[in-house]
Amino acid sequence: IEPGLYIPEDCDTVPEKFRGIGIRIEDDVLVTRDGYQVLSHAVPKTIAEIEAIMQQRT
C-alpha cells in the first residue's frame, strides 16, 4: 500500500470532476553510507505551492 489519494473513474461517491485522478506528495531521498540527500527538496509540496504552479498552466 502506498500513501496517496486515488479516485477511480467509476467512483460515484465523489463529484465527477474528481474521478479518475490520483496524487502523491512525497520526497525522493538518496541514501548513502555517509548519510542522505533529499533530491526533491525544491519540489512544491504545500497546497499554496501546488496551486501556484497550477495557475501557471497555459
OpenMM code with the backbone's topology and positions (N, CA, C; nanometers):
from openmm import Vec3, app, unit

residues = "ILE GLU PRO GLY LEU TYR ILE PRO GLU ASP CYS ASP THR VAL PRO GLU LYS PHE ARG GLY ILE GLY ILE ARG ILE GLU ASP ASP VAL LEU VAL THR ARG ASP GLY TYR GLN VAL LEU SER HIS ALA VAL PRO LYS THR ILE ALA GLU ILE GLU ALA ILE MET GLN GLN ARG THR".split()
positions = [
    Vec3(0.0854, -0.1181, 0.0000),
    Vec3(0.0000, 0.0000, 0.0000),
    Vec3(0.0891, 0.1232, 0.0000),
    Vec3(0.0578, 0.2155, -0.0867),
    Vec3(0.1327, 0.3394, -0.0964),
    Vec3(0.0478, 0.4548, -0.0458),
    Vec3(0.1121, 0.5546, 0.0160),
    Vec3(0.0346, 0.6711, 0.0596),
    Vec3(-0.0098, 0.7525, -0.0607),
    Vec3(-0.1223, 0.8130, -0.0492),
    Vec3(-0.1713, 0.8968, -0.1575),
    Vec3(-0.3218, 0.8904, -0.1665),
    Vec3(-0.3742, 0.9539, -0.2663),
    Vec3(-0.5178, 0.9585, -0.2889),
    Vec3(-0.5428, 0.9172, -0.4327),
    Vec3(-0.6237, 0.8145, -0.4506),
    Vec3(-0.6558, 0.7633, -0.5835),
    Vec3(-0.8069, 0.7478, -0.5934),
    Vec3(-0.8673, 0.8102, -0.6924),
    Vec3(-1.0124, 0.8027, -0.7101),
    Vec3(-1.0398, 0.7388, -0.8461),
    Vec3(-1.0985, 0.6197, -0.8471),
    Vec3(-1.1280, 0.5519, -0.9736),
    Vec3(-1.2277, 0.6311, -1.0582),
    Vec3(-1.2207, 0.6119, -1.1894),
    Vec3(-1.3116, 0.6818, -1.2804),
    Vec3(-1.4571, 0.6444, -1.2580),
    Vec3(-1.4820, 0.5242, -1.2091),
    Vec3(-1.6203, 0.4789, -1.1910),
    Vec3(-1.6713, 0.4987, -1.0484),
    Vec3(-1.6008, 0.5761, -0.9674),
    Vec3(-1.6414, 0.6004, -0.8286),
    Vec3(-1.7530, 0.7047, -0.8266),
    Vec3(-1.8740, 0.6627, -0.7914),
    Vec3(-1.9861, 0.7559, -0.7937),
    Vec3(-2.0145, 0.8192, -0.6581),
    Vec3(-1.9231, 0.8038, -0.5629),
    Vec3(-1.9416, 0.8648, -0.4310),
    Vec3(-1.8682, 0.9981, -0.4181),
    Vec3(-1.8008, 1.0404, -0.5242),
    Vec3(-1.7333, 1.1708, -0.5253),
    Vec3(-1.7801, 1.2476, -0.6486),
    Vec3(-1.7704, 1.3798, -0.6478),
    Vec3(-1.8111, 1.4571, -0.7653),
    Vec3(-1.7353, 1.4126, -0.8907),
    Vec3(-1.8014, 1.4182, -1.0041),
    Vec3(-1.7450, 1.3691, -1.1303),
    Vec3(-1.6120, 1.4357, -1.1653),
    Vec3(-1.5959, 1.5639, -1.1311),
    Vec3(-1.4726, 1.6344, -1.1684),
    Vec3(-1.3490, 1.5797, -1.0979),
    Vec3(-1.3688, 1.5028, -0.9902),
    Vec3(-1.2556, 1.4458, -0.9172),
    Vec3(-1.2294, 1.2996, -0.9522),
    Vec3(-1.3109, 1.2415, -1.0367),
    Vec3(-1.2954, 1.0997, -1.0705),
    Vec3(-1.1789, 1.0783, -1.1664),
    Vec3(-1.1119, 0.9668, -1.1491),
    Vec3(-1.0022, 0.9311, -1.2376),
    Vec3(-0.8722, 1.0052, -1.2096),
    Vec3(-0.8563, 1.0548, -1.0874),
    Vec3(-0.7324, 1.1255, -1.0543),
    Vec3(-0.6590, 1.0534, -0.9420),
    Vec3(-0.5361, 1.0887, -0.9273),
    Vec3(-0.4553, 1.0375, -0.8178),
    Vec3(-0.3461, 1.1373, -0.7860),
    Vec3(-0.3047, 1.1398, -0.6616),
    Vec3(-0.1986, 1.2316, -0.6214),
    Vec3(-0.1169, 1.1692, -0.5094),
    Vec3(0.0126, 1.1893, -0.5198),
    Vec3(0.1056, 1.1503, -0.4133),
    Vec3(0.2039, 1.2644, -0.3970),
    Vec3(0.2235, 1.3081, -0.2751),
    Vec3(0.3198, 1.4138, -0.2464),
    Vec3(0.4223, 1.3541, -0.1520),
    Vec3(0.5439, 1.3391, -0.2018),
    Vec3(0.6466, 1.2725, -0.1223),
    Vec3(0.7841, 1.3198, -0.1667),
    Vec3(0.8852, 1.2842, -0.0906),
    Vec3(1.0227, 1.3179, -0.1236),
    Vec3(1.0941, 1.1982, -0.1843),
    Vec3(1.1906, 1.2271, -0.2714),
    Vec3(1.2846, 1.1265, -0.3205),
    Vec3(1.4138, 1.1479, -0.2436),
    Vec3(1.4617, 1.0414, -0.1797),
    Vec3(1.5794, 1.0520, -0.0933),
    Vec3(1.6863, 0.9544, -0.1403),
    Vec3(1.8078, 1.0048, -0.1557),
    Vec3(1.9229, 0.9225, -0.1885),
    Vec3(1.9940, 0.8896, -0.0577),
    Vec3(2.0050, 0.7608, -0.0267),
    Vec3(2.0706, 0.7164, 0.0963),
    Vec3(2.2056, 0.6563, 0.0600),
    Vec3(2.3099, 0.7044, 0.1279),
    Vec3(2.4454, 0.6548, 0.1049),
    Vec3(2.5063, 0.6116, 0.2378),
    Vec3(2.6258, 0.5585, 0.2331),
    Vec3(2.6949, 0.5196, 0.3569),
    Vec3(2.7205, 0.6391, 0.4476),
    Vec3(2.7375, 0.7550, 0.3860),
    Vec3(2.7724, 0.8751, 0.4623),
    Vec3(2.6526, 0.9577, 0.5062),
    Vec3(2.5344, 0.9195, 0.4673),
    Vec3(2.4168, 0.9972, 0.5049),
    Vec3(2.3089, 0.9895, 0.3990),
    Vec3(2.2436, 1.1002, 0.3777),
    Vec3(2.1347, 1.1038, 0.2806),
    Vec3(2.1270, 1.2418, 0.2163),
    Vec3(2.0566, 1.2470, 0.1029),
    Vec3(2.0324, 1.3727, 0.0336),
    Vec3(1.8889, 1.3701, -0.0169),
    Vec3(1.8128, 1.4724, 0.0169),
    Vec3(1.6758, 1.4834, -0.0323),
    Vec3(1.6832, 1.5423, -0.1732),
    Vec3(1.6546, 1.4596, -0.2724),
    Vec3(1.6663, 1.5006, -0.4122),
    Vec3(1.5533, 1.5931, -0.4560),
    Vec3(1.4421, 1.5860, -0.3879),
    Vec3(1.3240, 1.6627, -0.4280),
    Vec3(1.2979, 1.7817, -0.3361),
    Vec3(1.4025, 1.8343, -0.2733),
    Vec3(1.3830, 1.9422, -0.1762),
    Vec3(1.3188, 2.0668, -0.2370),
    Vec3(1.3382, 2.0908, -0.3649),
    Vec3(1.2834, 2.2113, -0.4282),
    Vec3(1.1448, 2.1899, -0.4891),
    Vec3(1.0917, 2.0696, -0.4809),
    Vec3(0.9609, 2.0394, -0.5396),
    Vec3(0.8505, 2.0949, -0.4492),
    Vec3(0.7505, 2.1633, -0.5058),
    Vec3(0.6418, 2.2172, -0.4234),
    Vec3(0.5629, 2.1056, -0.3555),
    Vec3(0.5286, 2.1277, -0.2276),
    Vec3(0.4560, 2.0253, -0.1521),
    Vec3(0.3340, 2.0790, -0.0774),
    Vec3(0.3325, 2.2080, -0.0459),
    Vec3(0.2183, 2.2629, 0.0264),
    Vec3(0.1046, 2.2923, -0.0710),
    Vec3(-0.0145, 2.3060, -0.0181),
    Vec3(-0.1304, 2.3381, -0.1022),
    Vec3(-0.1055, 2.4680, -0.1782),
    Vec3(-0.0570, 2.5702, -0.1079),
    Vec3(-0.0334, 2.7002, -0.1718),
    Vec3(0.0695, 2.6891, -0.2840),
    Vec3(0.1771, 2.6149, -0.2608),
    Vec3(0.2806, 2.5985, -0.3635),
    Vec3(0.2269, 2.5251, -0.4861),
    Vec3(0.1521, 2.4201, -0.4636),
    Vec3(0.0975, 2.3412, -0.5747),
    Vec3(-0.0060, 2.4219, -0.6524),
    Vec3(-0.0925, 2.4949, -0.5817),
    Vec3(-0.1920, 2.5764, -0.6510),
    Vec3(-0.1256, 2.6872, -0.7323),
    Vec3(-0.0166, 2.7445, -0.6821),
    Vec3(0.0551, 2.8478, -0.7573),
    Vec3(0.1111, 2.7901, -0.8870),
    Vec3(0.1652, 2.6696, -0.8806),
    Vec3(0.2160, 2.6032, -1.0010),
    Vec3(0.1018, 2.5764, -1.0990),
    Vec3(-0.0111, 2.5320, -1.0478),
    Vec3(-0.1251, 2.5014, -1.1342),
    Vec3(-0.1773, 2.6269, -1.2043),
    Vec3(-0.1685, 2.7420, -1.1402),
    Vec3(-0.2143, 2.8671, -1.2012),
    Vec3(-0.1256, 2.9088, -1.3179),
    Vec3(-0.0035, 2.8570, -1.3242),
    Vec3(0.0896, 2.8920, -1.4312),
    Vec3(0.0629, 2.8143, -1.5594),
    Vec3(-0.0231, 2.7144, -1.5544),
    Vec3(-0.0523, 2.6332, -1.6733),
    Vec3(-0.1142, 2.7201, -1.7816),
    Vec3(-0.0787, 2.6920, -1.9051),
    Vec3(-0.1344, 2.7697, -2.0166),
    Vec3(-0.2326, 2.6873, -2.0954),
] * unit.nanometer
topology = app.Topology()
chain = topology.addChain("A")
for resn in residues:
    res = topology.addResidue(resn, chain)
    for name in ("N", "CA", "C"):
        topology.addAtom(name, app.Element.getBySymbol(name[0]), res)
